[in-house]
Amino acid sequence: MTISVLQIEGQYLDLLKDAARKVEPIEACAMLFGEIKDEEIVVKKVVVATNKLHSEKRFEIDPEAVAEALTEAEREGLEFVGLFHSHPAPASPSSLDVEFMRLWGDAIWLILSSKDSRIGAYRMENGKVSEVAIKCVNTKS
Ligand SMILES: [Zn+2]
C-alpha cells in the first residue's frame, strides 16, 4: 500500500509541538489514530504518551499505555496510524528510528526536530524509508 499524504489538523500539530517543548531535551512521543482512505491517512486523534526511557536519544511508550490507547481508539472506530516523537536532530529518522520503523510495519513516523521545529513524516515501504507529505488542515472556522 502506498501512502502519500498525511492529513492532520493544525491544532494537533500545535499540541505535539507543545508536548515536545514541555519535556525538552527528553524525546516526546505520541500515538496517532485516524482513518486510512486510499493513499491518504487522516489523523483524527493524538494521544501524547510519557517517554518511559526519559532519554534524549530514544523513546519508548509503556506497553500498558499503548494497549489502553488502542482499545479506546478501537471503540471509537479509529485505526492506529502512526507514531510521533521529537528529537534534537534534523526531522528525519535516525538510524535507530529506522531499525524501529521496520518493526512497526505500516505506521507513519511523524518526527519533530526540537532544533529547528521542522516536522517530517516518514514511512517504511519495501524496506526503504520514504517521506510522506504533510497536509495541514484547519477546521476551526
Ligand atoms: Zn528519532
Residues whose N, C-alpha, C, O or C-beta is under 5 A from the ligand:
A	BS01	ZN	H87 S94 D97
